[in-house]
Amino acid sequence: MVEKQTEAQEQIAKAGQELQTVVTSTKELQKQLEEEISKKYDGRRVNIMGGITAALANR
């Protein structure tokens, strides 16, 4: 029983690290997309809004 708990805790820790990596990568990609879109609109500020932004706001 203790082994299963330890294994589950390790899996949770690993999943948390992977999630953090995905969140960081997604935020960086969003920033790059905003910059590229901004270039197409004469340097106007661009904010991507929607589902992914809301999901990242919780992290």
C-alpha positions in Angstrom: 0.0 0.0 0.0 2.8 2.4 0.9 4.6 1.6 -2.4 1.5 2.5 -4.4 1.1 5.8 -2.5 4.8 6.6 -3.1 4.4 5.7 -6.8 1.3 7.9 -7.1 3.0 10.8 -5.5 6.0 10.5 -7.9 3.6 10.4 -10.8 1.8 13.5 -9.6 5.1 15.4 -9.2 6.2 14.3 -12.7 2.9 15.4 -14.2 3.1 18.7 -12.4 6.6 19.4 -13.9 5.4 18.4 -17.4 2.4 20.7 -17.0 4.6 23.6 -16.0 6.8 22.9 -19.1 3.7 23.0 -21.4 2.4 26.1 -19.8 5.7 27.9 -20.2 6.1 26.8 -23.8 2.5 27.9 -24.6 3.0 31.3 -23.0 6.2 31.8 -25.1 4.4 30.8 -28.3 1.5 33.1 -27.5 3.9 36.0 -27.1 5.7 35.2 -30.4 2.3 35.0 -32.2 1.3 38.4 -30.8 4.5 39.9 -31.9 4.2 38.5 -35.5 0.6 39.6 -35.8 1.6 43.1 -34.5 4.2 43.4 -37.3 1.4 42.8 -39.9 -0.6 45.7 -38.4 2.0 48.4 -38.3 3.2 47.7 -34.8 -0.2 47.9 -33.1 -0.4 46.1 -29.9 -2.1 42.6 -30.2 -3.6 40.6 -27.4 -4.7 37.0 -28.1 -7.9 36.3 -26.2 -9.8 33.2 -25.7 -9.6 29.7 -24.3 -5.9 29.2 -24.1 -5.4 32.6 -22.4 -8.1 31.8 -19.8 -6.5 28.4 -19.2 -3.0 30.0 -18.7 -4.4 32.6 -16.4 -5.1 29.9 -13.8 -1.4 28.9 -13.8 
